[in-house]
Amino acid sequence: MEFIRKGYDFLFTHNWLATFYFNFKMLPFRQAVKLPFDFYYGVRFKNLSGKIVISAKGGIRRGMIKIGAQGSDMFSKTDVVIDLRGKLVIAESVTIGLGTLVRVEKSGKIVIGNGVAIGAKSVLFCEDSIIIGDNTITSWDCQIMDTDTHSIKDTDSLKVYERSKPVVIGERCWIGNHVLINKGTVLPDDVIVAACSLCNKNYTPIIEPFSIIGGVPAKLISENKRMLGDKL
Ligand SMILES: CC(C)(COP(=O)(O)OP(=O)(O)OC[C@H]1O[C@@H](n2cnc3c(N)ncnc32)[C@H](O)[C@@H]1OP(=O)(O)O)[C@@H](O)C(=O)NCCC(=O)NCCS
C-alpha cells in the first residue's frame, strides 16, 4: 500500500514540468541537475528575472525546497505564484505552502533560513528586505510585507513617508494563522504570534525571547513560553 501511495505521489502530486523548468532556469547547471526545488500541484511563474542563491550548509540535495506541497490535504489546490525580480536567498528543508504568493521587487531581497515553513495561501511581498530566521514556521493565510506598496504624503508639510522598511523575523518563531507582519517588524528569536494579530514595529526592545504576543497591533500576552515541535 505504501509503495502504491509513494508511486501515486511521485507521479501525480509533483509538478514535474515546473520542477525541471524552474531548477534549470534559475540555478547553475551543477545545482540544477540535483533538482533542489520541488514543485507540487499548480504554479504560475509571473516573473523570473531575479536571482536565487541557495545557502544550504549541508550542500544541495534533491527536493530540499518544497513549494506548493504543505497542507495539501486541508486546502483546495490553488496555484503558487512566483514573481521574482529581485533576490531570493534560501536554505535547506524549506517548505512554502500551496496558494502562496512570493513577490520580490527588483530592489528587494528575501532571506529564508534553514527549516522554515511558510503556510498555505500566504503572501511574501518584498521591496526592501525580509529575513526569516531558521526553523521559524508561519501558519496559513499569513502576510509578510516590508512595504505599504503606496506612499503616504503629509498634506501640511508635504513630507513623503517611507513606504518600505526591512522585516526581520527571528529563529524558531511560530506565527499563527491570519497574522499580518507589516513593514519595520522585527521579532526576536523564539516568539509566538497569536492568530489574527498585526505586527508593525521593532519588538526587540519591548519583549524577550519566549514571549507570546497578540492583538491588533500585537502586544505582550505571556512570557516564558515556547512551541513544542519536531525541530524545537
Ligand atoms: C498563541 C495561542 C496558541 C495562545 O494560546 P493560549 O496560551 O491558550 O492563550 P489563551 O487563549 O489562554 O489567551 C491568553 C490571553 O491572550 C489573549 N489572546 C489570545 N489570543 C489572542 C489574539 N489572537 N489576539 C489578542 N489576544 C489574544 C487572550 O484573550 C488571553 O487574554 P486574557 O487572559 O486577558 O483573557 C493562541 O492564542 C493562538 O493564536 N492559537 C492559534 C495558533 C495557530 O494559528 N495555529 C495554526 C497551526 S500552525
The ligand as an SDF file (V2000), in Angstrom:
LIG
                    3D

 48 50  0  0  0  0  0  0  0  0999 V2000
   -0.9840   31.8960   20.7090 C   0  0  0  0  0  0  0  0  0  0  0  0
   -2.0050   30.9130   21.2760 C   0  0  0  0  0  0  0  0  0  0  0  0
   -1.5060   29.4810   20.9850 C   0  0  0  0  0  0  0  0  0  0  0  0
   -2.0590   31.1630   22.7720 C   0  0  0  0  0  0  0  0  0  0  0  0
   -2.9690   30.2520   23.3270 O   0  0  0  0  0  0  0  0  0  0  0  0
   -3.1360   30.1520   24.9260 P   0  0  0  0  0  0  0  0  0  0  0  0
   -1.8080   30.1150   25.5890 O   0  0  0  0  0  0  0  0  0  0  0  0
   -4.1170   29.0560   25.1880 O   0  0  0  0  0  0  0  0  0  0  0  0
   -3.7180   31.5620   25.2920 O   0  0  0  0  0  0  0  0  0  0  0  0
   -5.1930   31.9400   25.7700 P   0  0  0  0  0  0  0  0  0  0  0  0
   -6.1920   31.6250   24.7050 O   0  0  0  0  0  0  0  0  0  0  0  0
   -5.3840   31.3970   27.1500 O   0  0  0  0  0  0  0  0  0  0  0  0
   -5.0640   33.5060   25.8670 O   0  0  0  0  0  0  0  0  0  0  0  0
   -4.1940   34.1330   26.7780 C   0  0  0  0  0  0  0  0  0  0  0  0
   -4.5080   35.6150   26.7230 C   0  0  0  0  0  0  0  0  0  0  0  0
   -4.1050   36.0950   25.4460 O   0  0  0  0  0  0  0  0  0  0  0  0
   -5.2270   36.6680   24.7570 C   0  0  0  0  0  0  0  0  0  0  0  0
   -5.1580   36.2820   23.3590 N   0  0  0  0  0  0  0  0  0  0  0  0
   -5.0630   35.0350   22.8520 C   0  0  0  0  0  0  0  0  0  0  0  0
   -5.0260   35.0770   21.5100 N   0  0  0  0  0  0  0  0  0  0  0  0
   -5.1130   36.3750   21.1580 C   0  0  0  0  0  0  0  0  0  0  0  0
   -5.1380   37.0490   19.9290 C   0  0  0  0  0  0  0  0  0  0  0  0
   -5.0630   36.4000   18.7640 N   0  0  0  0  0  0  0  0  0  0  0  0
   -5.2170   38.3770   19.9420 N   0  0  0  0  0  0  0  0  0  0  0  0
   -5.3000   39.0490   21.1110 C   0  0  0  0  0  0  0  0  0  0  0  0
   -5.2740   38.4590   22.3200 N   0  0  0  0  0  0  0  0  0  0  0  0
   -5.1890   37.1380   22.3360 C   0  0  0  0  0  0  0  0  0  0  0  0
   -6.4360   36.0540   25.4300 C   0  0  0  0  0  0  0  0  0  0  0  0
   -7.5580   36.8880   25.2860 O   0  0  0  0  0  0  0  0  0  0  0  0
   -5.9820   35.9280   26.8460 C   0  0  0  0  0  0  0  0  0  0  0  0
   -6.0650   37.1740   27.4980 O   0  0  0  0  0  0  0  0  0  0  0  0
   -6.8370   37.2960   28.9310 P   0  0  0  0  0  0  0  0  0  0  0  0
   -6.0550   36.3800   29.8610 O   0  0  0  0  0  0  0  0  0  0  0  0
   -6.7270   38.7400   29.2670 O   0  0  0  0  0  0  0  0  0  0  0  0
   -8.2150   36.8060   28.6890 O   0  0  0  0  0  0  0  0  0  0  0  0
   -3.3900   31.0950   20.6560 C   0  0  0  0  0  0  0  0  0  0  0  0
   -3.8990   32.3660   21.0220 O   0  0  0  0  0  0  0  0  0  0  0  0
   -3.3930   31.0160   19.1310 C   0  0  0  0  0  0  0  0  0  0  0  0
   -3.1870   32.0070   18.4390 O   0  0  0  0  0  0  0  0  0  0  0  0
   -3.6640   29.8200   18.5880 N   0  0  0  0  0  0  0  0  0  0  0  0
   -3.7450   29.5830   17.1460 C   0  0  0  0  0  0  0  0  0  0  0  0
   -2.3980   29.1600   16.5910 C   0  0  0  0  0  0  0  0  0  0  0  0
   -2.4630   28.8250   15.1460 C   0  0  0  0  0  0  0  0  0  0  0  0
   -2.6480   29.6870   14.3050 O   0  0  0  0  0  0  0  0  0  0  0  0
   -2.2600   27.5500   14.7820 N   0  0  0  0  0  0  0  0  0  0  0  0
   -2.2800   27.1280   13.4150 C   0  0  0  0  0  0  0  0  0  0  0  0
   -1.4010   25.8960   13.1840 C   0  0  0  0  0  0  0  0  0  0  0  0
    0.3010   26.2840   12.7800 S   0  0  0  0  0  0  0  0  0  0  0  0
  1  2  1  0
  2  3  1  0
  2  4  1  0
  2 36  1  0
  4  5  1  0
  5  6  1  0
  6  7  2  0
  6  8  1  0
  6  9  1  0
  9 10  1  0
 10 11  2  0
 10 12  1  0
 10 13  1  0
 13 14  1  0
 14 15  1  0
 15 16  1  0
 15 30  1  0
 16 17  1  0
 17 18  1  0
 17 28  1  0
 18 19  1  0
 18 27  1  0
 19 20  2  0
 20 21  1  0
 21 22  1  0
 21 27  2  0
 22 23  1  0
 22 24  2  0
 24 25  1  0
 25 26  2  0
 26 27  1  0
 28 29  1  0
 28 30  1  0
 30 31  1  0
 31 32  1  0
 32 33  2  0
 32 34  1  0
 32 35  1  0
 36 37  1  0
 36 38  1  0
 38 39  2  0
 38 40  1  0
 40 41  1  0
 41 42  1  0
 42 43  1  0
 43 44  2  0
 43 45  1  0
 45 46  1  0
 46 47  1  0
 47 48  1  0
M  END
$$$$
